[in-house]
Amino acid sequence: MSAAAPSQTGQTALLPLPAGASAVRAAYRQARAAAIERFRSNQDPDALLRALCRAIDRAIRALWRQAEVGRHATLLAVGGYGRGEQFPYSDVDLLVLNDNPPDAAQVQRIEAFIGACWDLGLEIGHSVRSIEQCLEEACADVTVQTALLETRWLSGARRRHAELLRHLGAALDAPTFFSAKLLEMRQRHAKFEDTPYSLEPNTKESPGGLRDLQVLLWIARAAGLGHNWRELQHRGLLTAAEAGQLRRNERLLKRIRAWLHIIAQRHEDRLVFDLQSQVSQSLGWGRDDARRSSEELMQRYYWAAKAVTQINTIVLQNLRAELFPTPDAQPQPIDDEFVNLRGLLEVIDPALFEREPAAILRAFLTMEQHPELTGMTTRTLRALWHARMRLDGRFRRQCAPCPPMTAESPPQGIAAPALPAHHELCLPRPEPGAGLQPPRPGPGRSHAHTDPVHRPRACGPRPLGLCAHGLGQDGRLPAAAAAALDGWRQGPGCPGRLCANPDHADRGAHARAG
C-alpha cells in the first residue's frame, strides 16, 4: 500500500511505505494474535485491552520514527485509544500537534505514515492541529473537548502535550461540561428508547452500557474529583459496595463487547441475535443448548446494565451536588417519612425502607402525588437500593385484602411518571432460571425485551391487597406500586407496555421477585 500526495506538477504522486514497515506489520499482527489467544483462555478484558494498546503503540511509534515527520510535530493518542481501552476492531484516533501549519514535505510524510498505519489493518482517524486550533474546536464541540481530555503521548515533544493539557484545564468549566455531557447522555438514551432492555442492545451506547460509565469518569475528571472508581470512592462519591458493583459489571460489559468484536471479526457493539449464542458459549454459558445460552447471556447482560443504570443515577446526583452546591436549601416537609429537598424526594430516616418495606411503595406514591418532585436524592436512592430485596414473597403474603372494585373506582391505573427514572432501585433481581427467554421479533414485539424491568405503564385495573400497608384504600393500586410489588408482566396484547392484567401472566415473562 502506498500513500498519495500532490506532486509539483499537480498530479498525484505515490509515496512508498517507510522502510521496515513489513517487519513492523508482522510484529504487530503476531502481538495482536497472542493477546486475543490469551483472552480466549483467561477471559480478562482489561488485560486484552492493555495488550492491544501496547501492540499498537509499538507499531505506531516505529512507523512514526520511520516516516521522519519532523521534530516540530507531536503524536498523541485520543479517544478510547488514548484512554488505553482498545477493543480488537475499534478505531484508532490520532492527533498530530504542530506549532505551525505543515508544509508540503511534512504533509507527504504524514500521509505516508497514515498509509502505513492503514496497511497494518488499523482503522485510523487522524487530525493535524495546533494547540490554538485544538482549543477552538474544544470550545465549539463538547465531544472534541472530551476526546482531548484523554489524550496520551506517543511520540515527539512531551512539553507540547503538557502545554495542551494545561490550556485545556484552564479553559474547562466543570459545571458547563457536566450539563453538556448530561444532555448528550439523555439524547443518546432517547435513541435507544430510554431502556437497556432492547432485543439487540448496544453494549457501548445503550442505557446501562459502557458509555454511561465513561460519562461518570469524564465528569469527575473534568471537575478534578478523580480518574477511576477508587478515587471517586475516596472522595465519598461512591460507597465501597457501589465501586465494587461498577468494577464487576464494567468487566462483564467489556468482556461481552470484546467477544462481539472477535466473533464478528469487525467493529460490532450490538448483541445481535446471530451472535448471542456464540458470545454466550465463548463466555462458558450454556454450551449444549444454543437457546439456553442466548437466554443466559441476555439475562446476565440485563442484570449488569440495570446495575450500571442504578449506580449511574446515584453518582450523577453526587456529582451534581459537588458542582452545583446549595448549602442554604431548607427541606420542606411532606409527611412523617419524606421531605422535599430542592425538588427531590428525601427520606427522613434512611433505615425506613429496611425496617418497613411498604415505605418503598409509599415513596413512589408520594412521587405520583407531588408533581413538583422531579426525582429522588442520593440518600433516598441508596436507601431504596439497599432495601430492594425486602420486597419478597413473604412481604406479599402479608398483604391484607383490599376492598372490591366499585363503580365509583375508575377501572384504570394511575399514571406513573416517576417510575421510569427510579423504579429499578427497589426491584430485586430475578433468580437464575426465572425464565427470561430472549424472544425473536414478532408482531407487537419488535424492539423491547420481555424483561422483568420494562417501561412501566398501566393497562387496566389492578386491585391488590395493600390496605394493611396504607395503600389501595380506594380499591385500586397506583401503577408504580403495583409494578414494584407484584412483578413485571408484559402481555402480547400490550406491546411496549407493562401489563397489569393478571390474565396475561401466563403469556408474558414474569420474573419472580421473592
C-alpha positions as CSV (number, residue, x, y, z in Angstrom):
1,M,0.0,0.0,0.0
2,S,1.3,3.5,-0.8
3,A,0.1,6.9,0.3
4,A,-0.8,9.6,-2.2
5,A,0.4,13.2,-2.2
6,P,0.3,16.0,-4.8
7,S,3.4,16.4,-6.8
8,Q,4.9,19.7,-8.0
9,T,3.2,19.2,-11.4
10,G,-0.2,19.0,-9.8
11,Q,-0.5,15.2,-10.3
12,T,-0.8,12.7,-7.5
13,A,2.5,11.0,-6.6
14,L,2.7,7.7,-4.9
15,L,4.9,7.6,-1.8
16,P,6.5,4.3,-0.8
17,L,5.9,3.0,2.6
18,P,8.7,3.6,5.1
19,A,11.5,1.0,5.0
20,G,10.9,-1.7,7.5
21,A,7.1,-1.4,7.5
22,S,6.7,-5.1,6.7
23,A,8.6,-6.1,9.8
24,V,6.5,-3.7,11.9
25,R,3.3,-5.2,10.4
26,A,4.4,-8.8,11.1
27,A,5.4,-8.0,14.7
28,Y,2.1,-6.2,15.3
29,R,-0.1,-8.9,13.9
30,Q,1.8,-11.5,16.0
31,A,1.3,-9.5,19.2
32,R,-2.3,-8.9,18.4
33,A,-3.0,-12.6,17.8
34,A,-1.2,-13.6,21.0
35,A,-3.3,-11.1,23.0
36,I,-6.5,-12.4,21.7
37,E,-5.4,-16.0,22.3
38,R,-4.6,-15.2,25.9
39,F,-8.0,-13.6,26.3
40,R,-9.7,-16.8,25.0
41,S,-8.1,-18.7,27.9
42,N,-8.2,-16.1,30.8
43,Q,-11.3,-14.1,29.8
44,D,-9.6,-10.9,31.2
45,P,-10.9,-8.0,29.2
46,D,-8.6,-5.4,30.9
47,A,-5.5,-7.4,30.1
48,L,-6.7,-7.8,26.5
49,L,-7.3,-4.0,26.0
50,R,-3.9,-3.2,27.6
51,A,-2.1,-5.7,25.4
52,L,-3.7,-4.4,22.2
53,C,-2.8,-0.9,23.2
54,R,0.8,-1.8,23.7
55,A,1.0,-3.6,20.4
56,I,-0.5,-0.6,18.6
57,D,1.8,1.8,20.5
58,R,4.9,-0.1,19.5
59,A,3.8,-0.3,15.8
60,I,2.7,3.3,15.5
61,R,5.9,4.6,17.2
62,A,8.1,2.6,14.9
63,L,6.2,3.9,11.8
64,W,6.3,7.4,13.1
65,R,10.1,7.3,13.5
66,Q,10.5,5.8,10.1
67,A,8.3,8.5,8.5
68,E,10.5,11.2,9.9
69,V,7.6,13.7,10.2
70,G,9.8,16.2,12.0
71,R,10.8,17.4,15.4
72,H,8.1,20.1,15.5
73,A,5.3,17.5,15.4
74,T,4.0,15.6,18.4
75,L,1.9,12.5,18.1
76,L,-0.9,11.9,20.6
77,A,-3.5,9.1,21.1
78,V,-7.1,10.3,21.7
79,G,-10.5,8.8,22.4
80,G,-10.7,5.2,23.6
81,Y,-7.2,4.5,22.3
82,G,-5.9,7.5,24.3
83,R,-7.8,6.1,27.3
84,G,-5.9,2.8,26.9
85,E,-9.1,0.8,26.1
86,Q,-8.5,-0.6,22.6
87,F,-11.0,-3.3,21.6
88,P,-10.0,-5.7,18.8
89,Y,-11.7,-3.8,16.0
90,S,-12.1,-0.3,17.4
91,D,-10.9,2.8,15.6
92,V,-7.5,4.3,16.4
93,D,-7.7,8.0,16.8
94,L,-4.6,10.1,16.5
95,L,-3.8,13.8,16.8
96,V,-0.7,15.4,15.3
97,L,0.2,18.6,17.2
98,N,2.1,21.1,15.2
99,D,3.4,24.6,16.1
100,N,2.6,25.8,12.6
101,P,0.6,24.5,9.6
102,P,2.6,21.7,8.0
103,D,4.5,22.4,4.8
104,A,4.1,20.3,1.7
105,A,7.0,18.0,2.6
106,Q,5.6,17.4,6.1
107,V,2.1,16.7,4.6
108,Q,3.7,14.0,2.4
109,R,5.4,12.4,5.4
110,I,2.2,12.5,7.5
111,E,0.3,10.9,4.6
112,A,2.9,8.2,4.2
113,F,2.7,7.5,8.0
114,I,-1.1,7.3,7.9
115,G,-1.0,5.0,4.9
116,A,1.4,2.7,6.7
117,C,-1.0,2.6,9.7
118,W,-3.8,1.5,7.4
119,D,-1.6,-1.1,5.9
120,L,-1.3,-2.6,9.4
121,G,-5.0,-3.1,9.5
122,L,-5.8,-0.2,11.8
123,E,-8.8,2.0,11.1
124,I,-7.2,5.4,11.6
125,G,-8.9,8.6,12.4
126,H,-6.5,11.5,12.5
127,S,-6.3,15.3,12.6
128,V,-3.4,17.7,12.3
129,R,-3.9,20.8,14.5
130,S,-2.0,23.4,16.5
131,I,-2.8,23.9,20.2
132,E,-4.8,27.0,19.4
133,Q,-6.9,25.1,16.9
134,C,-7.5,22.3,19.5
135,L,-8.8,24.9,22.0
136,E,-11.1,26.4,19.4
137,E,-12.5,23.1,18.5
138,A,-12.9,22.1,22.2
139,C,-14.8,25.3,22.9
140,A,-17.2,24.7,20.0
141,D,-17.8,20.9,20.5
142,V,-18.0,19.1,23.8
143,T,-17.3,15.8,22.0
144,V,-13.9,17.1,20.9
145,Q,-13.3,18.6,24.4
146,T,-14.0,15.1,25.9
147,A,-11.6,13.4,23.5
148,L,-8.8,15.9,24.2
149,L,-9.2,15.2,28.0
150,E,-8.0,11.7,27.3
151,T,-5.0,12.4,25.1
152,R,-1.9,10.2,25.7
153,W,1.6,11.0,24.5
154,L,3.0,8.7,21.8
155,S,6.0,10.4,20.3
156,G,7.5,13.9,19.8
157,A,7.9,16.8,22.2
158,R,6.3,16.0,25.6
159,R,6.3,19.6,26.5
160,R,3.8,20.3,23.7
161,H,1.4,17.7,25.1
162,A,1.8,19.1,28.6
163,E,1.1,22.6,27.3
164,L,-2.1,21.4,25.6
165,L,-3.4,19.8,28.8
166,R,-2.6,22.9,30.7
167,H,-4.6,25.1,28.4
168,L,-7.5,22.7,28.2
169,G,-7.7,22.6,32.0
170,A,-7.7,26.4,32.2
171,A,-10.4,26.7,29.6
172,L,-12.6,23.9,31.0
173,D,-15.7,24.9,33.0
174,A,-16.7,21.8,35.0
175,P,-20.4,22.8,35.6
176,T,-20.9,23.6,32.0
177,F,-19.2,20.4,31.0
178,F,-21.5,18.5,33.4
179,S,-24.6,20.0,31.8
180,A,-23.4,19.3,28.3
181,K,-22.5,15.7,29.0
182,L,-25.8,15.1,30.8
183,L,-27.7,16.5,27.8
184,E,-25.6,14.4,25.5
185,M,-26.3,11.3,27.6
186,R,-30.1,11.9,27.6
187,Q,-30.1,12.4,23.8
188,R,-28.2,9.2,23.4
189,H,-30.6,7.3,25.7
190,A,-33.5,8.7,23.7
191,K,-32.1,7.0,20.6
192,F,-32.5,3.7,22.4
193,E,-35.9,4.5,23.7
194,D,-34.5,5.1,27.2
195,T,-34.3,1.4,28.0
196,P,-31.3,-1.0,28.3
197,Y,-33.7,-3.9,27.6
198,S,-33.7,-3.9,23.8
199,L,-33.8,-7.2,22.0
200,E,-30.4,-6.3,20.5
201,P,-28.8,-3.9,22.9
202,N,-25.7,-1.9,22.1
203,T,-23.1,-2.8,24.7
204,K,-21.4,0.6,24.3
205,E,-24.1,3.2,23.6
206,S,-27.4,1.8,25.1
207,P,-28.5,2.9,28.6
208,G,-26.6,0.9,31.1
209,G,-23.7,0.4,28.6
210,L,-20.0,1.2,28.8
211,R,-20.6,4.8,27.6
212,D,-22.6,5.6,30.8
213,L,-19.7,4.6,32.9
214,Q,-17.3,6.7,30.8
215,V,-19.6,9.7,31.3
216,L,-19.2,9.5,35.1
217,L,-15.4,9.4,34.8
218,W,-15.3,12.2,32.3
219,I,-17.3,14.5,34.5
220,A,-15.3,13.5,37.6
221,R,-12.1,14.1,35.8
222,A,-13.2,17.5,34.5
223,A,-14.2,18.5,38.0
224,G,-10.9,17.3,39.5
225,L,-12.7,14.7,41.6
226,G,-10.9,11.5,40.4
227,H,-9.9,9.4,37.4
228,N,-11.1,6.0,38.4
229,W,-13.7,4.3,40.7
230,R,-11.2,4.0,43.6
231,E,-10.6,7.8,43.6
232,L,-14.3,8.5,43.4
233,Q,-14.8,6.2,46.4
234,H,-12.2,8.1,48.4
235,R,-14.0,11.3,47.6
236,G,-17.2,9.9,49.0
237,L,-19.0,9.9,45.6
238,L,-19.2,6.1,45.8
239,T,-19.5,3.6,48.6
240,A,-17.2,0.6,48.6
241,A,-20.2,-1.7,47.6
242,E,-21.1,0.6,44.7
243,A,-17.5,0.8,43.5
244,G,-17.3,-3.0,43.6
245,Q,-20.5,-3.3,41.6
246,L,-19.3,-0.9,39.0
247,R,-16.0,-2.7,38.5
248,R,-17.6,-6.1,38.2
249,N,-20.3,-5.0,35.7
250,E,-17.8,-2.9,33.7
251,R,-15.6,-6.0,33.3
252,L,-18.6,-8.1,32.2
253,L,-19.7,-5.5,29.6
254,K,-16.1,-5.2,28.3
255,R,-15.8,-9.0,28.1
256,I,-19.1,-9.2,26.1
257,R,-18.0,-6.4,23.8
258,A,-14.6,-7.9,23.2
259,W,-16.2,-11.3,22.2
260,L,-18.5,-9.5,19.9
261,H,-15.5,-8.0,18.0
262,I,-13.6,-11.3,18.0
263,I,-16.5,-13.4,16.7
264,A,-17.9,-10.9,14.2
265,Q,-14.3,-10.0,13.1
266,R,-15.4,-6.4,12.7
267,H,-16.4,-3.4,14.9
268,E,-19.6,-4.8,16.2
269,D,-21.0,-3.5,19.6
270,R,-24.6,-4.8,19.2
271,L,-25.7,-8.0,20.8
272,V,-27.5,-9.1,17.6
273,F,-29.4,-12.3,17.5
274,D,-27.0,-14.1,15.2
275,L,-24.1,-13.6,17.7
276,Q,-25.8,-14.0,21.1
277,S,-25.4,-17.8,21.4
278,Q,-21.8,-17.7,20.1
279,V,-20.9,-15.0,22.6
280,S,-22.6,-16.8,25.4
281,Q,-20.8,-20.1,24.6
282,S,-17.5,-18.2,24.3
283,L,-18.1,-17.0,27.9
284,G,-18.7,-20.5,29.0
285,W,-22.5,-20.4,29.4
286,G,-25.0,-22.9,28.1
287,R,-22.6,-24.7,25.7
288,D,-25.0,-27.6,25.0
289,D,-28.1,-25.5,24.2
290,A,-28.0,-22.5,21.8
291,R,-31.4,-21.2,23.0
292,R,-30.5,-21.6,26.7
293,S,-27.0,-20.0,26.2
294,S,-28.6,-17.0,24.5
295,E,-31.1,-16.7,27.3
296,E,-28.4,-16.8,30.0
297,L,-26.2,-14.2,28.2
298,M,-29.1,-11.7,27.9
299,Q,-30.2,-12.3,31.5
300,R,-26.7,-11.5,32.7
301,Y,-26.3,-8.6,30.4
302,Y,-29.6,-7.0,31.6
303,W,-28.5,-7.5,35.3
304,A,-25.3,-5.7,34.5
305,A,-27.0,-2.9,32.6
306,K,-29.6,-2.5,35.3
307,A,-26.8,-2.2,38.0
308,V,-25.0,0.4,35.9
309,T,-28.2,2.4,35.4
310,Q,-28.9,2.3,39.1
311,I,-25.4,3.5,40.3
312,N,-25.1,5.9,37.4
313,T,-28.1,7.8,38.7
314,I,-26.7,7.9,42.2
315,V,-23.2,9.1,41.2
316,L,-24.7,11.8,38.9
317,Q,-26.7,13.1,41.8
318,N,-23.5,13.3,43.9
319,L,-21.5,15.0,41.1
320,R,-24.3,17.5,40.6
321,A,-24.2,18.3,44.4
322,E,-20.5,18.8,44.1
323,L,-20.7,21.1,41.1
324,F,-23.9,22.9,42.0
325,P,-23.9,23.2,45.8
326,T,-26.9,24.7,47.6
327,P,-25.9,24.9,51.2
328,D,-28.8,27.1,52.2
329,A,-31.5,24.8,50.9
330,Q,-34.1,24.0,53.5
331,P,-36.2,20.8,53.3
332,Q,-40.0,21.2,53.0
333,P,-42.0,18.7,55.0
334,I,-44.3,16.3,53.0
335,D,-45.3,13.9,55.8
336,D,-43.7,12.0,58.6
337,E,-41.4,10.0,56.3
338,F,-40.4,12.3,53.4
339,V,-39.4,15.9,52.7
340,N,-38.9,17.9,49.6
341,L,-35.3,18.9,49.2
342,R,-34.6,21.1,46.2
343,G,-37.4,19.4,44.3
344,L,-36.2,15.9,45.1
345,L,-37.8,13.4,47.4
346,E,-35.7,12.9,50.6
347,V,-36.3,10.1,53.1
348,I,-36.0,11.4,56.7
349,D,-34.7,8.1,58.0
350,P,-32.6,6.0,55.6
351,A,-33.3,2.9,57.6
352,L,-37.1,3.3,57.0
353,F,-37.2,1.0,53.9
354,E,-35.3,-1.8,55.6
355,R,-37.5,-1.6,58.6
356,E,-40.8,-1.2,56.8
357,P,-40.6,-2.4,53.1
358,A,-44.1,-0.9,52.3
359,A,-42.5,2.5,52.6
360,I,-40.8,1.8,49.3
361,L,-44.2,1.8,47.7
362,R,-45.2,4.9,49.6
363,A,-42.1,6.6,48.2
364,F,-43.4,6.1,44.7
365,L,-46.9,7.0,45.7
366,T,-45.6,10.3,47.1
367,M,-43.7,11.0,43.8
368,E,-47.0,10.5,41.9
369,Q,-49.0,12.7,44.3
370,H,-46.4,15.6,44.2
371,P,-45.7,16.6,40.6
372,E,-43.3,19.2,41.9
373,L,-40.9,16.4,42.7
374,T,-38.5,15.8,39.8
375,G,-36.6,12.9,41.3
376,M,-35.0,11.4,44.4
377,T,-32.0,12.4,46.4
378,T,-28.9,10.3,46.6
379,R,-29.7,9.4,50.2
380,T,-33.2,8.1,49.1
381,L,-31.9,6.2,46.1
382,R,-29.2,4.4,48.1
383,A,-31.7,3.5,50.8
384,L,-34.1,2.1,48.1
385,W,-31.3,0.1,46.5
386,H,-30.1,-1.4,49.8
387,A,-33.6,-2.4,50.8
388,R,-34.7,-3.7,47.4
389,M,-34.6,-7.4,48.5
390,R,-37.2,-6.7,51.2
391,L,-40.0,-6.8,48.5
392,D,-40.1,-10.6,48.6
393,G,-42.6,-13.3,48.7
394,R,-43.1,-13.0,52.5
395,F,-43.9,-9.3,52.1
396,R,-46.6,-10.0,49.6
397,R,-48.1,-12.8,51.6
398,Q,-48.6,-10.4,54.5
399,C,-50.7,-8.1,52.4
400,A,-54.3,-7.8,53.6
401,P,-57.2,-7.9,51.1
402,C,-58.4,-4.6,49.6
403,P,-62.0,-3.6,49.2
404,P,-63.5,-4.8,46.0
405,M,-63.6,-2.6,42.9
406,T,-66.7,-0.4,42.8
407,A,-68.5,1.6,40.1
408,E,-67.0,4.7,41.6
409,S,-63.5,3.4,41.2
410,P,-62.3,4.1,37.6
411,P,-61.1,0.9,36.0
412,Q,-57.8,2.4,35.1
413,G,-54.4,2.7,36.8
414,I,-52.8,5.9,37.9
415,A,-50.1,7.2,35.5
416,A,-46.7,6.6,36.8
417,P,-44.4,9.4,35.6
418,A,-42.0,9.0,38.5
419,L,-41.3,5.3,38.0
420,P,-39.1,5.1,34.9
421,A,-36.3,7.0,36.5
422,H,-36.2,5.2,39.8
423,H,-38.2,2.0,39.8
424,E,-35.2,-0.3,39.2
425,L,-33.7,0.7,42.5
426,C,-36.4,-1.1,44.5
427,L,-36.8,-4.2,42.4
428,P,-34.9,-7.3,43.5
429,R,-33.0,-9.1,40.8
430,P,-34.8,-12.2,39.4
431,E,-33.4,-15.6,40.4
432,P,-31.3,-17.5,37.9
433,G,-33.6,-19.6,35.7
434,A,-36.5,-17.3,36.2
435,G,-37.3,-17.7,32.5
436,L,-36.1,-14.6,30.8
437,Q,-36.1,-16.1,27.3
438,P,-34.9,-13.7,24.6
439,P,-37.7,-13.6,22.0
440,R,-37.4,-13.2,18.3
441,P,-39.0,-10.2,16.7
442,G,-42.7,-10.7,16.1
443,P,-46.0,-8.7,15.8
444,G,-46.2,-6.1,18.6
445,R,-42.8,-7.0,20.0
446,S,-40.2,-5.6,17.6
447,H,-37.9,-3.7,19.9
448,A,-38.4,-4.3,23.6
449,H,-37.3,-7.3,25.5
450,T,-39.7,-9.2,27.8
451,D,-37.5,-8.2,30.8
452,P,-38.8,-8.0,34.4
453,V,-38.0,-4.3,34.4
454,H,-39.6,-2.7,31.4
455,R,-41.1,0.6,30.6
456,P,-43.9,1.0,33.2
457,R,-47.4,1.7,32.1
458,A,-50.7,0.6,33.5
459,C,-53.2,-1.0,31.0
460,G,-56.0,-1.9,33.3
461,P,-57.4,-2.1,36.8
462,R,-55.1,-3.8,39.4
463,P,-56.9,-4.4,42.7
464,L,-54.3,-5.7,45.0
465,G,-54.2,-6.2,48.8
466,L,-52.2,-3.4,50.3
467,C,-54.6,-1.8,52.7
468,A,-52.5,-3.1,55.6
469,H,-49.6,-1.0,54.3
470,G,-51.6,2.2,53.8
471,L,-52.2,1.8,50.0
472,G,-55.1,0.9,47.9
473,Q,-57.9,2.0,50.1
474,D,-59.8,3.2,47.0
475,G,-59.8,-0.3,45.6
476,R,-57.0,0.2,43.1
477,L,-53.3,0.4,43.4
478,P,-51.2,3.0,41.7
479,A,-49.4,1.7,38.7
480,A,-45.9,2.4,40.2
481,A,-46.6,0.5,43.4
482,A,-48.4,-2.4,41.7
483,A,-45.5,-2.9,39.3
484,A,-42.8,-2.7,42.0
485,L,-44.6,-5.1,44.3
486,D,-46.3,-7.6,42.0
487,G,-43.5,-8.2,39.5
488,W,-43.4,-7.1,35.9
489,R,-45.7,-8.7,33.4
490,Q,-45.8,-7.9,29.8
491,G,-48.6,-9.5,27.7
492,P,-48.6,-9.8,23.9
493,G,-51.7,-7.6,23.8
494,C,-49.8,-4.7,25.4
495,P,-46.8,-4.1,23.1
496,G,-44.3,-1.8,24.6
497,R,-46.3,-1.5,27.8
498,L,-46.4,-3.2,31.2
499,C,-49.5,-5.3,31.5
500,A,-51.1,-5.1,34.9
501,N,-53.7,-7.6,33.9
502,P,-53.2,-10.9,35.9
503,D,-54.8,-12.8,33.0
504,H,-51.7,-12.1,30.9
505,A,-49.3,-13.6,33.5
506,D,-49.1,-16.9,31.8
507,R,-48.3,-15.3,28.4
508,G,-45.7,-12.8,29.5
509,A,-42.3,-13.0,31.1
510,H,-42.8,-13.0,34.9
511,A,-39.7,-12.7,36.9
512,R,-40.0,-13.9,40.5
513,A,-39.3,-11.1,43.0
514,G,-39.1,-13.2,46.0
